[in-house]
Structure formats: C-alpha cells, structure tokens
C-alpha cells in the first residue's frame, strides 16, 4: 500500500465566498429499457410505449445540492389519483416482464430539503394483443307473415388489445368486403366488453357455409404480430346442451367419494366441458376426466358450488350448478326455560317447563333429534310435547315441553342429534331435572377484581365467577364499546369458568370488559352481567428518543427530555448518564421537565442519556453531543470536472460545501483520501489547510485531484478537520468517461455488434427509435427498394443501426441516437490551441425514393443550460445503393455527445442506416481526405461540402493570392 503525503499550494484549493450553491432538487426522466416509442402528448407529458413482457427501465436524473433523494411512485391508472402503497427509493426503476396492469402514470420525486420537491411524471403505455375469441349466434324469424323463414347468423369476434385492434374478416382465404356482398353486414355492437366486430350473414346462402377467419392487428406496433381465429360454419352448427347425473344438491359424509357426470347431449362442433368451483379453485383431491368430476374422500373444506360449463363458441355456453354439502355436526347445547308466562326463574310444580336442544350442523334441516326420559324414548302425550323445530328458538332447535309439571316429571332427560343413515357420529346431552338440580346463577367479580392492572407486554387475567346456580352456564366476554373487538379479533369470547386470559397486553387493550352468562347450557332466563376494567401500565413516552446535538467547545449546552405521557403518570426517578457513567447532580424536581446544562469541552463530548422512570418501567432520551463538524456535502453538478493531462492522465475538480459550519468547532482544513475502486489501493492522502478562512454556509469549495490514470475510477473520501479532532469521512466515486473508441482494440470502431451498442442510447424526446439489425434479422416483408442488404462489411452476421420508415411513421418523424457522454474540458493542445480536437467518422446508407434527412449534431453540456445542439453534418435524399463514408473534426468546449438524427421522408421507401462509427482523439488523418474523393468532409460548425467543391474553393483562394 502506497501513501503519498504532499504539501498543497494555494492554486490547488479554492474557496468561493458569497456564492450559495444550495439549490432545490430538479429532475427529469429518461428511459434505457425496451421501448417501442417515447413521445410528448399535447399536455407536455411524456408517454413511454412498451410491449407487454419487455423490461421497463426508467431513470430519474436529478440535480440540486445537497444530493436529492429519489422516490418512485405510481398511480393505479390514468383515472386514479391514489398512489400505490409501495415506493421505490432509487434513481432507476426497473420492471422485468411488464404486464398490462402495470401501465399507468409513474412519478419521480426528488427532494433534498431545499425548497419544494421536484416531481416529474411519465405515462407508461403497455401494448398487447390477445388471441381473439369468435362466437356464433343464430336467429330464425318469420318474414312477411308465413311466406318463408329467414335464418341469420352472427359471427362475433372479440379481442383485448392496446392500441385498438383492426379487424379483417375472411371467408376461406377471400377477404369479405361489405360493399361487394349484399348478404353480409359488418358492424361494431354497442355495450360490449373489449373490442368487438360482428359479421352478419343475412338469410344464409349455400356459399355461406364455409370457414370464417377473424384476423386482428395492431399494425405491427412494438413488433406485435397479427392474431387470428377460424370457425367452420356448417348445416350442423348448433349450441351446446348438457345433463347432470345427480340432483342440484349432493349431500355426502366426510371421507365419501363424490362422482358427477356432466353429459353433453347436443352441440356442434363438439363442446368442451370445463369444471370450476365458487369460491376458489377446484380442491387438490378433484380429478377431471373429460366431462366427469371426481372428489376423493371429501372433507368439509370441499363443500361449495361446482359449475359444469360446455362451450363450443356457438350461442351461449351451457351451464349447470351443483351444491355439494359435506355433513358436519358439533357443539350440542341445551337450555332450560321455566314457565315464561309466569316470569319464573325456577322450576315449580304445576307450572310448565321447556327443555331445548340445538346442534351446529350442515345441512341444518337434515338433523334428527330424539328425546329420552330416564333412557326411555319420549313420545308425544298431553303432558310431553315434542317440537321438531321450535319457532321461539334459533332455527334448527328441538324442544320438549313439560305441561303442568308433576313429581313424575322429575327425571334425567337426554337429547340425541344425528343424521339418519349417515356415518357422522351422533351427539348426546343429558339434563337432570329435580328440585335441587336447577337454580338461577349469581354472577360476581371477586373482591379487588373490578380493576385489573397489568404492565404493557405482560399478562392479565379478568375473572367473573358463577357463585351459585345449577347447571352453571359458561361466561361470555366482550368489550363494552360497540366498535371494539376482543384482543383475539372476535366480538365475543366464551370461557367455561369465567377466567379470561390476556397475553402480551398493550395500551390499546385498556378499557371496560363485559362478562355475561351464556343463554345456553343453563337456565334460559335474564342474563346476569358485570364489568371488569383493564388498566395497562406503561413506561413514560419521551421525546426526543434520539437527538444529534452539535455545539462549539466552551459553549453552554442544554439537553431536555420531554415526558409526553405515562401510566401511571407519577414520575419516580430521573437520572442522567454520560458515556454510561452516572452524572452527579442535585436531586431533580420530578414534576419538572428533565434538563441538563453544561459547558461543552473536549473531555465531555459523547453520548448522553436521560432515564425517566415510573412504577411501570424506564424510558430513555439519547443525545449525541459533539463539537465535531457535520459531514461535508459533495457537489455533483460541477461543470467540466475532468481535465486531460499529459501521459494518459487526467485531473478531477472535486467540489463540496460544509453543512452548518457554525454549528460546531471551526473547520480549519480537510483530509482527503483517494484510492482505486477495484483494489482499494491508496493513491494519495492529503490535508487541505484553509489558512484561517472559515467555511460559510452554502459556500462552494474546490480541490483539483491530479495524476489520475485514464480510464480508472476512484473512491474519494473527505473529512473536515478542527483544532480538536477530525470529523467523519464521506465518500463518492469519480470516473473518467472518454470516447469508447479510444480504448477499443478493434480499430477504434463501433459496428453495433454488441447489444449494448457501444454505450449509445435512444433520445427521450424524439418520435421513434433507431433499430439494431443485420441481414438475418431483417423482416422478410420489408420494403425491397430501401435499406441495406448487409452491414458495411458485407457480412450477413454484421449489425448496423437504421430507422424504419414504414407505418406508423409519418413524414417529419425524428429518431435520435446519442453517443456516450465524453467528459473533456478546455485544455491546451500541443499546438497551443485551447481545445482538444476529435475526429468523427461513420458510414451511412441512404437508398430509396422517399429518403428524408440524416443529420449529425454535437450536444455540448454547458453551465446553467441542460445542453446545446449544433449541426455538424447533413445529407438528404437518395444517395445510391452503396454504403458511403463521412468524417469531420470537432473541437468541443466541454462534455459532449454525438447525435445521429434520422428524419422520415414522404413515404415508406425511406430507410436510413449507419455503421462503423468512430470518435477518436486528434484530427482526421489527411490521407483520408486524399483517398476519399467524393466523400463528405466537414469541419465543426460548417455545412457538409463535397470534396470537389471544397478543393475548388481552396484553389480559388490560392489563385486570388497569386494574382494579388
């Protein structure tokens, strides 16, 4: 590891005073994924068109200081203003295999806390084309009384697509044109879902019995191919009909197999049978073979409605529903109702008594109840009346009424519930009726149990006891407030002994709880009721939980810990700690806000804690108190930060500001560390001395990092220094971007052989994109009289870039291809000029009678302006069938890109192609000019001139000088 310590001269460090560079965020959205088209609509919103299944990639390019944070959000669609709950905090949004439901408006929000956040939007339009669905419908009607019948057939073709599809109807392979056939009508029906076209065959003729094809097209948008569907219409064409082998409702025992046949009785073409279930999918134990559905070993979860549908696209589908019920039986309960007419709550001789029995079952109406008295079967008599379904009770409840009760009626009564002929086990409950076995309950909360206190996170037990009463009913618990549910999420919770256990209690469980006797498994009388209050104790809630406090040494610092609320509210203890050690101080006032004041010194910087306690626990306010300065904030919008040096080296102008410089000790300098990104090898470690010049808030500071190697990238770490101690390091990566051809070993030429196309990108503001293609990937239906057959080298495998002039392109549409951004600055060349020259060379192909224009522009990045485009070279019209070469020199004043702009001509025979692009350091070689007679040579900023004319101008100038 090599460390370099170097003294810095004043020329390498610069502090710009009085120039505030804090700026609110600015944002723009660019795309780098698959795109069919990107354009602006009439309200200046960008529209990104992409094919379903392709990769969406949007990048939010932000400016502003400090560096803004980027957040991506999306509305559900153009008709919705609600954002999705999930957000992506990243400058790049990537969606692989995008689906149609993911289309909509995407927002990029950039915020750095300065001014108003910047928000940009782009509408993503996902293009797709489904396979169409063709259905046939027939009508038969009398025409002119009973003279003859007219049979009309409607062929309905429906498809889902974006953009709207175009429909083509064919009979056999012949296009159907309404204007040439009086026997057909083609129209679009109203109130249909999706896009629909109807072909009406009026009063069927012999030739109408044929194969019909509905072809849909989105005109090759996003290279989406046409889709089609074919139907054969015959004399036998008819809609489906089905018949089930079972009734509409099938009742089965658990474990039983259920087999249902859905027989197709009519329909041509032969219908397809589809089984489904509502709700949810078919269960895992379901087997479908043809039209037969088999459920092996059914369980209660298999119950539900099953649907058999037969479809042959003629008429409406045939449907039959079957309700499968799986027998279940549970929770058998009883009730003892004294003589309700006498308002009695006890059993009395000579009065009526009713015993009721209810079971939760499915199907409820198929349950059979049997009553026994002391083991003997009970039959209807004048004193014992059996009710199969008691109208005064819940549905499915059976009752036994004892009229004018006598001593002989004191006995043990049994209620047995079962499904006749079923394997489901029967359920039984016994009720003992005697003078001592039945008495009303007394509900009571134990002494001291009216209010139960528990600590947050602990357990609590609420108790309501039945002190007397036979039989003893269960206790039901609920919240006294109507809208509140029990902690379990239920409205009512049953406890057999009246003890309600609550675990992991929280403050939202506080409140009143109601306990009631259940109306079952006991006397059916007025319910007994009581209440228990739950009080949840929690430690104090304090503010701040954490706070970073900066101050200069020898200044007074005040720390406050606010108690927002607590339960119980009485504060029992307040203690302060520094770096874990107790701070001795006078006894604090427990009713006042906890506060600590001290003079900051280098020895008492550190972590402070204020621990506030009540009887439930302790909470802590934490403070980081330091005289260390805040981190510097890198400035990312430096114009022309790279400067080329001799020996394949470059320098970088690093700029930053100091956050709140007056909040902590005075910054006297900075420590800077530069190391390589790949192996973390240190290149330099230096200290910058401000020489007593204290940084100002918003003032931009600069330092030029020398002797960086092209094309390596470096990690720069920067930390402020005070008289007492250094601050923390912050880091960023700097990199050199020069023409890729400067490094490429293969002749410094980009032939677009790689899918990354040498770092070129599509412009975001044009009407359509350039396309990468070779001879093997050419569309066989392409226009034959335009475009190259192969790339410039003549090989079928070689690639080139071209613009497609066919539809949906129109005259004047522009496509721009952008080179990578090359960071160059104003430096002195060996000959003394102040700009470095570059040679731009490429081949172009412009064959076709509708050729438009090919422009080459330079895009220069400037301070205060996004970019400036300047024309370098232009050519229009047909240029012959061969590839031609063009080259010219440029001397950019700052970071630049080369832009290839293709403009569509008057019609489709106007494809323009480029290949073998080269951007190299230095001027174009003179021998190229001599050897390229008839080629175009153009200096930056001039118009394209044929070489012969250029030489004529030179000769004319020489003659004029000689004659002078």
Buried (B, 14 or more C-beta within 10 A) or exposed (E): EEEEEEEBEEEBBEBBEEEEBBBBBBBBBBBBBBBBBBBEEEEEEBEBBBBBBBBBBBBBBBBBBBBBBBBBBBBBEEEEEEEEEEEBEEBEBBBEEBEBEBBBBBBBBBBBEBEEBBBBBBBBBBBBBBEBBBBBBBEEEEEEEEEEEEBBBBBBBBBBBBBEBBBBBBBEEEEBEBEEBEBBBBEEEEEEEEBBBBBBBBEBEEEBBBEBBBBBBBEBBBEBEBBBBEBEBEEEBBBBBBEBEBEEEBBBBBEBEBEBBBBBEBBBBEBBBBBEBEEEEBBEBBEEEEBBBBBBEBEEEBBBBBBBBBBBBBBEBBBBEBBBBBBBBEEBBBBBBBBEEEEBBEBEEEBBBBBBBBBBBBBBEBBBBBBBBEEEEBEEEEBBBBBEBBEEBBEBBBBBBBBEBEEEBBBBBBBBBBBEEBEBEBBBBEBEBEEEBBBBBEBBBEEEBEEBBBBBEBEBEBBBBBEEBBBBBBBBBBBEEEEBEBBEEEEBBEBEEBEBEBEEBEEEBBEEBBBBBBBBBBBBBEEBEBEBBBBBBBBBBBEBEEBEBBBBBEEEBEBBBBBEEBBBEEBEEBBBBBEEEEBEEEEBEBEEEBBBEBEBEEEBBEEBBBBBBBBBBBBBBBBBBBBBBBBBBBBBBBEBBBBBEEEEBBBBBBBBBBBEBBBBBBBBBBBBBBBBEEEEEBBBBBBBBBEEBEBBEBBBBBBBBBEBEBBBEBBBBBBBBBEBBBBEBBEBEBEBBBBBBBEBEEEBBBBBBEEEBBBBBBBBEBBBBBBBBBBEEBEEEEBEEBBBEBBBEEEEEBBBBBBBBBEBBEEEBBBBBBBBBBBBBEBEBEEEEEBBBBBBBBBBBBBBEBBBBBBBBBBBBEEEEEBBBBBBBBBEEBBEEEBBBBBBBBBBBBBBBBBBBBBBBBBBBBBBBBBBBBBBBEBBEEEBBEEBEEBBBBBBEEEBBEBEEBBEEEEEEEEEEEEE
